[in-house]
Amino acid sequence: MKLALGALVFLGWLPAQAAAPVIANITVLGATPQFSIHSDLGLTNQIQYSTNLGLANWTVLTNVVVTQSPYLFVDVNAPPAPFRFYRVAALNQTNNPTPPGMVLIPAGSFTMGDWFSEGWGDDLPLHDVSVSAFSMDRYEVTKALWDEIYNWAILNGYDFDNTGSGKAATHPVQAVSWYDAVKWCNARSEKEGKTPAYYTDAALSARYRQGQVNVQNNWVNWSAGYRLPTEAEWEKAARGGAAGHRFSWSDTNEITHSRANYYSTTEDAYDTSPTRGNQPTFAVDSHPYTSPVGYFASNDYGLYDMVGNVSEWCWDWYAEGAYSSGSPTDPRGPSAGLFRVDRGGRWDRKAFFVRTAYRDYYSPTFGDNVMGFRLVLPLGQ
């Protein structure tokens, strides 16, 4: 289906064996386009746009699980452009199964921030965030997987600041910078025949393979390839679909060494571990005292080690101060900054620093033995 209104063109896109969405009631209020979408209930509609039909890569605006039909979509962030093209893909789990080793994080809204007001203020105010569906690695990237992709990458035009290290093949890789993680995402995509997510220009013409490039939000193909989770995606996934909890599990707001690999102290009342200091099972030999991925129980989404073990790089630049007010959809963080966000705490941090709401940040060049990551994929990849 193709409809035009002024400089706007709208397309309904039908992947194989999926019901075609129908776009109707198109209007432009000021410079803001909005339209209704008719679709089968239960499908995930992926809304995409482009400013040039000659480009192969379209930008994903959001994924919407259809609970009523028709529903209204308003592109509140539409930038000025001579032409703006839209299309809607009907996705489902039959033709877009969750990739092996990953879990589906469903679309929806969650309340982001510190439910207990016990942090340092940059994790407040509590605010509702809508996040599109995506797939996430069940485990932190292991040293074995890192090595597999790294060895392929250095033979195919990539360079890295660090070679990566790890306690064992089944432990998480650590000692990787943000730049390393982002380039590794692209290498994994290329090795698996996927379109990479990260580029060095807004035209998405030059894949990011070398050097320390501060990739901008609009240099990312958000609909393609492996990438780091945004801070909002990470927190939604870590909460496991449960609200009002301090950690990644939903049955208690306390933490012990039986739950996660962290450094236990008596400083936090919610740290009720009978053992103190480093996790005793893994505080052996020399640093780092990481644990094999998946050793502890998963959260309700089936994700492991969202608390402790190694800190996980996220996409976003860190913004000084409190969260902005409002209820954003798929926020991608500031357009620039000095530090990149990491989440989840680590093996050498006390309970306060492994809370789900806790926000940490480092220079993107930082690559100590506490830093690791896991990846996400957009639906349909």
C-alpha positions in Angstrom: 0.0 0.0 0.0 1.3 3.5 -0.8 -0.2 6.8 0.1 1.2 10.3 -0.2 0.5 13.6 1.6 2.7 16.5 0.6 6.3 15.4 1.1 5.3 12.3 3.2 5.0 8.8 1.7 3.6 5.9 3.7 4.1 2.2 2.9 2.7 -0.9 4.4 5.3 -3.6 4.3 4.5 -7.3 4.2 7.2 -9.8 5.1 6.7 -13.4 4.2 3.7 -15.0 5.9 2.7 -12.0 7.9 -0.5 -10.0 7.8 0.0 -6.6 6.0 -0.7 -3.6 8.1 -2.9 -0.9 6.6 -2.1 2.8 7.1 -4.9 5.3 7.0 -6.2 8.7 8.2 -2.9 10.5 7.5 -2.6 14.0 8.8 0.2 16.5 9.5 -0.3 18.8 12.5 2.3 21.6 12.0 5.4 19.5 11.2 4.2 16.4 13.0 2.9 13.5 10.9 0.4 11.1 12.4 -1.5 8.2 11.0 -3.7 5.2 12.0 -2.6 1.6 11.5 -4.9 -1.3 11.0 -3.3 -4.7 11.9 -4.1 -8.1 13.2 -4.0 -8.3 17.0 -1.1 -9.9 18.7 1.5 -9.0 16.0 4.4 -6.8 16.5 4.4 -3.8 14.1 7.7 -2.3 13.3 7.4 1.3 12.2 10.3 2.5 10.1 11.2 5.7 8.2 13.7 6.9 5.6 14.4 10.3 4.0 15.7 8.6 0.8 14.1 5.6 -0.9 17.5 4.9 -2.5 18.9 3.9 0.8 18.8 0.2 1.7 18.7 0.8 5.5 15.6 2.2 7.1 15.5 3.6 10.6 13.3 1.9 13.2 11.2 4.3 15.1 9.5 1.7 17.4 8.0 -1.8 17.6 4.4 -1.9 18.7 2.6 -5.0 20.0 -0.9 -4.6 18.6 -3.5 -4.8 21.3 -6.2 -2.7 19.5 -6.8 -2.0 15.9 -6.7 0.6 14.5 -4.2 2.5 16.7 -2.6 5.9 16.3 1.1 6.6 15.7 2.5 10.1 16.1 6.0 10.8 15.0 6.8 13.5 17.6 10.5 13.5 16.8 10.3 13.9 13.1 13.1 16.2 11.9 12.7 18.6 9.0 13.3 16.9 5.7 12.2 17.5 2.1 10.8 14.0 1.9 9.9 11.5 4.7 9.0 7.9 3.9 7.3 5.5 6.3 6.6 1.8 6.2 5.2 -0.7 8.7 6.3 -4.3 9.0 4.2 -7.0 10.5 6.5 -9.2 12.5 5.6 -12.3 14.4 7.6 -15.0 16.3 6.9 -17.6 13.5 8.9 -15.7 10.9 11.1 -13.9 13.4 12.1 -16.5 16.0 14.3 -15.4 18.9 18.0 -16.2 17.9 19.8 -19.0 19.8 21.4 -17.8 23.0 19.1 -14.8 23.2 15.8 -14.1 24.9 12.9 -11.9 23.8 12.3 -8.8 25.8 8.7 -7.8 25.0 7.7 -4.3 24.1 6.0 -2.2 26.7 6.4 0.5 29.3 8.2 0.2 32.6 9.0 2.5 35.5 12.7 3.4 35.3 14.7 4.7 38.3 15.3 4.2 42.0 12.1 3.0 43.6 13.6 3.4 47.1 15.2 6.9 46.8 18.5 5.5 48.2 20.9 6.5 45.4 22.7 9.7 44.5 19.9 11.5 42.6 20.9 10.7 39.0 18.5 7.8 39.0 15.5 9.9 39.8 12.8 10.9 39.1 10.9 7.7 38.6 9.5 7.9 35.1 7.7 5.7 32.7 9.7 4.6 29.6 8.3 2.7 26.6 10.7 0.3 25.0 10.2 -1.6 21.7 10.7 -5.4 21.7 14.2 -6.7 21.2 16.3 -9.8 21.7 19.1 -9.8 24.3 22.0 -12.2 25.0 21.0 -14.6 27.7 24.6 -14.4 29.1 27.4 -11.9 29.3 29.7 -12.3 26.3 32.1 -15.1 27.3 35.9 -15.1 26.7 35.4 -18.0 24.3 32.8 -16.1 22.1 34.9 -12.9 22.3 38.0 -14.8 21.0 36.0 -16.4 18.2 34.8 -13.1 16.8 38.0 -11.2 17.7 40.2 -13.6 15.7 37.9 -13.3 12.7 37.7 -9.5 13.0 41.5 -8.8 13.0 41.8 -10.7 9.8 38.9 -8.7 8.2 39.9 -5.1 8.7 39.2 -4.5 12.4 41.4 -3.2 15.1 40.9 -3.1 18.9 42.4 -1.2 21.8 42.5 -4.4 23.9 42.8 -8.1 23.2 40.3 -8.9 26.0 41.0 -11.3 28.8 39.0 -13.7 31.0 39.4 -16.1 33.9 38.3 -19.0 31.7 36.5 -19.7 28.4 33.1 -19.8 30.2 33.7 -16.7 32.2 32.8 -13.3 30.9 35.3 -11.4 28.8 36.7 -8.4 30.6 39.2 -5.6 30.0 37.5 -4.3 26.9 36.7 -0.6 26.2 33.5 0.8 24.9 35.1 1.2 21.5 36.2 -2.4 21.6 32.7 -3.6 22.4 31.0 -1.5 19.6 33.5 -2.6 17.0 33.1 -6.2 18.2 29.3 -5.8 17.7 29.9 -5.0 14.0 32.3 -7.8 13.6 29.9 -10.3 15.0 27.2 -9.0 12.7 29.5 -9.2 9.6 30.7 -12.7 10.5 27.1 -13.9 10.7 26.0 -12.2 7.5 24.0 -9.5 9.2 24.0 -5.8 8.3 26.1 -4.0 11.0 24.6 -1.4 13.3 27.4 1.1 13.7 28.8 3.6 11.2 31.1 6.6 11.1 28.7 8.9 9.2 25.1 9.9 9.2 24.6 8.4 5.7 25.5 5.0 7.2 28.0 4.4 4.4 31.2 3.6 6.3 31.1 0.7 8.7 32.9 1.3 12.0 35.9 -1.0 12.1 38.9 1.0 13.3 40.1 3.6 15.7 38.2 5.4 18.5 35.2 6.9 16.9 32.5 8.6 19.1 29.6 7.1 17.1 26.6 9.4 17.2 23.0 8.4 17.7 22.1 9.1 14.0 25.1 7.0 12.8 23.4 3.8 14.0 21.2 1.6 12.0 18.8 0.8 14.8 17.0 -1.8 12.8 20.0 -4.0 11.9 22.8 -6.0 13.5 24.1 -6.6 17.0 24.6 -3.6 19.2 24.9 -2.5 22.8 21.7 -2.1 24.7 20.6 1.4 25.4 20.4 2.3 29.1 16.6 2.0 29.1 16.7 -1.3 27.3 19.2 -2.6 29.8 17.2 -1.6 32.9 13.9 -2.9 31.4 15.6 -6.3 30.7 17.3 -6.3 34.1 13.9 -5.8 35.9 12.5 -8.9 34.3 9.0 -7.5 33.9 8.6 -6.8 37.7 8.1 -3.4 39.2 9.2 -1.9 42.5 12.2 -4.2 43.2 15.8 -3.3 44.2 17.5 -6.1 42.3 17.0 -8.2 39.2 14.9 -10.8 41.0 11.2 -10.3 42.0 10.8 -12.4 45.2 12.9 -10.3 47.6 14.6 -6.9 47.9 17.6 -8.4 49.7 20.8 -9.8 48.3 23.2 -12.6 49.4 26.1 -14.5 47.9 23.7 -17.2 46.8 22.2 -14.7 44.4 25.1 -13.0 42.7 28.8 -12.4 42.5 29.5 -9.2 44.4 31.4 -7.9 47.4 29.3 -8.3 50.6 29.6 -5.8 53.4 27.5 -4.8 56.5 27.0 -1.3 55.2 23.7 -1.9 53.4 20.8 -3.3 55.4 19.5 -5.2 52.4 22.8 -7.1 52.1 21.9 -10.1 54.3 24.6 -12.5 53.0 25.9 -14.9 55.8 29.3 -14.6 54.1 31.2 -11.3 53.6 33.8 -10.0 51.3 34.2 -11.5 47.8 32.0 -14.3 46.7 33.7 -17.2 48.5 33.3 -19.8 45.7 35.1 -17.6 43.2 37.6 -15.6 45.4 40.4 -18.0 44.5 43.8 -17.6 42.8 44.3 -14.1 41.5 42.0 -11.3 40.3 39.6 -11.1 38.7 37.1 -13.1 40.9 34.5 -13.6 38.1 32.2 -16.5 37.9 31.1 -18.7 35.0 28.2 -17.1 33.1 24.9 -18.6 34.2 26.1 -19.9 37.5 23.4 -18.0 39.5 19.7 -18.1 38.9 18.2 -16.0 36.0 15.7 -13.2 36.3 12.1 -13.6 35.2 13.1 -12.9 31.5 15.7 -15.7 31.6 18.7 -13.4 31.7 21.7 -14.3 33.8 24.2 -12.1 35.7 22.3 -8.8 35.4 23.6 -8.3 39.0 27.4 -8.5 39.6 30.1 -10.5 37.9 31.3 -7.8 35.4 29.9 -4.3 34.6 28.2 -4.2 31.2 28.7 -1.4 28.7 25.6 0.4 27.4 25.2 2.6 24.4 24.3 5.9 26.0 26.5 8.9 26.8 26.1 9.7 30.5 24.2 12.9 31.3 25.1 14.7 34.5 22.3 15.1 37.0 18.8 13.7 37.3 16.8 12.0 34.5 14.7 14.3 32.3 11.0 14.4 33.1 8.5 12.9 30.7 7.7 9.5 29.3 10.0 8.8 26.4 9.8 6.1 23.8 13.0 4.2 23.0 15.3 6.9 24.5 18.9 6.7 23.2 20.6 9.1 25.5 22.4 12.4 25.0 24.0 13.3 21.6 27.4 13.8 23.2 29.3 13.5 26.4 32.5 12.5 28.1 31.5 9.1 29.6 29.5 6.1 28.5 27.1 4.4 30.8 27.7 0.9 32.2 25.3 -1.0 34.3 24.9 -4.1 36.6 27.7 -3.7 39.1 30.5 -6.2 39.3 32.4 -8.8 41.4 34.3 -6.2 43.5 31.4 -3.8 44.2 29.2 -3.8 47.3 25.4 -4.2 47.2 24.6 -0.5 46.8 26.5 -0.5 43.4 24.8 -3.6 42.0 21.2 -2.4 42.5 19.2 -2.4 39.2 18.7 1.4 39.3 22.3 2.2 39.9 24.0 4.2 37.1 27.7 4.0 36.5 29.9 5.6 33.9 33.4 5.6 32.5 35.5 7.0 29.7 34.9 4.9 26.6 38.6 4.2 26.6 38.4 2.5 30.0 39.2 -1.2 29.8 39.9 -2.6 33.2 39.2 -6.2 34.3 35.8 -5.3 35.7 34.3 -4.3 32.3 32.3 -6.6 30.0 29.1 -6.5 27.9 26.2 -8.3 26.3 24.4 -7.6 23.1 20.9 -7.0 21.8 19.3 -7.5 18.3 16.3 -5.8 16.9 13.4 -8.1 15.9 13.7 -9.8 12.6 17.4 -10.2 12.7 
